[in-house]
Amino acid sequence: MVSRDRKYKWRKITGWTVLCFFLFQNVCGQKKADAIPALIPMPQKLTWNKQSFKIEGNESRMVHRIVSNLPEVPVNSDEAYFLKVTADSVVLQAKTSKGLFRGKQTIRQLTCVEGGKRFVAGCAIADWPAFQIRGFMQDVGRNFMSLPMLKEQIEVMAAYKFNVFHLHLTDNPGWRLESKKYPQLSAATSNSRWPGKYYSQKDFLELVQYCDDRFITLVPEFDIPGHCEAFRKAFALDSMSDPRVQPVLLELIDELCALVPAEKMPFIHLGTDEVWHSYERPAPGLLEAAVARVKKNGREVVVWRPGQQIDSDKTSITQLWSSNGKPKAGHRYIDSRLNYLNHLDPLAGVAQLYFDRICGAAQGDSLRLGGILCCWNDNNVNDEYDIIRQNPVYPGMLTYSETSWKGQPIDPSENFLAKLPSPENELYKAFQEFEERLAVHRDRYFQDKPFPYVKQSEIEWKIAGPFDHEGDLNRSFSPEYGLQKKYPVAGEKVSWTGPYYGGTIHIRHFFGFPSHFSERQGTVFAATNVWSPKDQEIGCWIGFYDWSRSAGRRGGPFPGQGQWHTTDPKVWVNRKEVCPPVWRNPGLAENTEEIPFEDENYFFREPATISLKKGWNEVLLKVPQGANSWKWMFTFVPVKMENGQVKEVEGLRFSVEK
């Protein structure tokens, strides 16, 4: 990104800045007697010294300063910082104000409380980001989000060292940025969802400044020529090849660039992806002209890939959006291929984000700029905040913070995007340590925000099958009648395999990432044992499908009453069947994107209730696959709810053998 530096901006609130205030509010719950503070993202170099600095009365010994003679760092020195905390002082140094700001976020996570007094844990840190771009994207074209809702997400971004906010301002359902020259774009008649909801130019300027105050660059996107139904409605156009499109579009680019100077908004995203229909195809020269106009306004161009070919474009930044997307030779690129939150089950999704190597490397370079985590909630919603509730936004952001700042230094010999490594693998141990930190942040900083994640790495399963159901998804097999070491099938013996680890298990991954089995259909049985310290009824996340918040009920129809899923899976605890929920919208067809989600996925509905006896409890799941079901997976995780927040159930242990 373009380097920016200026006088550091502070707004005093009880001696601390208002920036990331939610973090300061909740940090006071930590006690000095706690274990070493859980930091996210983990710094590049960190040494604990077993000292602590008392803040009250010693503020003058908390020094932050810009200096030029700091040690060199391998990449992205403009955001690097050096921090030393002893019993006598806190010294934060950086070459830029941006670096000081990143270091301040670490100090907040190091702050603890004892006897009503605040302390900073003693340490020495040398830190810098692995990647130049560490971004988050929200789609406000399909579903409008108010400024307070966007600001909440920006606060979290700032606290976890993100530096780019990608705002997808336009899509088929709506053009969300006011144009003074063409007010019909934001008229209610042009928008099929959230009619009349858009950002005034004043709102947009406020949002840009809000990001800038937190050293975050806002990247606005006009997604053209596809995704332009609202645009076509506004001008009564039958096709994007209409000659009237180009002059309007160029004036809109000029109007956008005139709002914010280039040093504060150096990038304009033009989309160019998913031109599926004849009426979306641009006239010859349209995209070339749009790229040229952005450059004339002194901005850099970002485009999606796969996308439209623009022959004259030699300098744009490519944003990769699918596994089919490959970097364009010689072009800088941003990686968004494996991180669409709307497709991610929270448990498997956090693991996928953690094990993905952004740009396929441990750190960025002149071409590998970094990545942007995307939230494409394509479906209509009842309430704007459902986009946060029904997608793993905050656990995903914290995980992406870790890997985009720290990098994923270990190059795995095996692909772990759809399965956890075995406990002997150093990557398993690293992930287990990360999810411990993630749970601490969930409990400390997200008490009033949706954070659908519980520790899962110690949950182990054994699996038998697949058994051939010959097209009958209800067909019964021997494991339903009792657990044995082997089962006779067609003259052979089917054995249990495993252990496999995780709260969500992909039998076969829907995007084809290497998982546990290669078969496309059949019936598998998964079993584990849960040890409970007492007789108790507890909540449990149970699911046999993750309904992506994209393209309706993708892989539907949605199950009817009495079904967990249309493939008729079952779950038994101590041989007692656990009944599925009473669905609010049973039997909906696949193409129902205008009917909002309500209780489709386990993580945004009430947990199921299961009964555990003291000692070991047998859990058995039947998971058929076939017909038109897209995903072959299951989730089973005991949970408890505290003030609306999910947490682990204390004292439970899991084993495939009693």
RAMOHU-V547383 format. One line per field, one symbol per residue. psi: psi as a letter, one per 40 degrees, with the letter a starting at -180 (. if undefined). burial: + if it has 9 or more other C-alpha atoms within 8 Angstrom, else -. A space follows every 10 residues. Layout:
# RAMOHU-V547383
psi: ???
burial: ???
This chain:
# RAMOHU-V547383
psi: ihhhiihhhi hhhfeiiehf dddddedeei ideiihihhh ihidhhhief iihhdhefde ehhhihiefi iiidifeeei ihhhhaedih hhiieidddd ddddddddde hihhfeihih hhihhhiiid idhgihhihe ddhihidddd dddddddddf fiehhhhgei adeihehhhd dgeedeidee heifhehihi dddddddddd dddefhhhhi hhhieiffdd ddddefhdie eheedddddd dddddddedh idddgeihhe beifgdidee hiiheddddd ddddddefii hhiihiaihg deheeihhhh eieehiihhe iiihhfdffh deehhddddd ddddehhhef idiiaddgda ihhhgggdii ididedddde igdddddddd ddddddigdh hieihfdeii iieehddddd dddddddddd ddddefdfih gghihedehi iihhahihef egeehiiddd eihidihhhf eihhiiiaii iidhhhdhid eeihadieie iahihhiihh hheihihiih hhieihhifh fagheaiiii ieidieefii hhhfehhhii ihidgieiid gfeehiidfd idefihiihi hiihaihhhh hhgihabehd hhiihhhhii hhfeiiiihi eiiiieh.
burial: ---------- ------++-+ +-++-+++-+ +-------++ +-++-+---- +++++----- +++--++--- ----++++++ +++++++-++ ++++++++++ +++-++++++ ++++--++++ ++++++++++ ++++++++++ +++++---++ +--+++++++ ++++++++++ +++++++++- --+-++++-+ +++++-+++- +-+++-++-+ ++-+++++++ ++++++++++ ++++--+-++ ++--++--++ -++++-+--+ ++--++++++ +++-+----+ +++--+++++ +-+++-+-++ +++++++--- -----+++++ ++--+-+--- ++++++++++ ++++-+++++ +++++++++- -+++--++++ ++++++++++ +--+-+++++ ++++++++++ ++++++++-- -----+++++ +-----+++- ++--++++++ ++-+++---+ +++++++-++ ++++++--+- --+-----+- ------+--- ---+++--++ +++++++++- --+++----- ++++++++++ ++--+--+++ ++++++++++ ++++++++++ +-++++++++ +++----+-- --+--+++++ -++-++--++ +++++-++-+ ++++++++++ ++++++--+- ++++++++++ +---+++++- -+-+++--
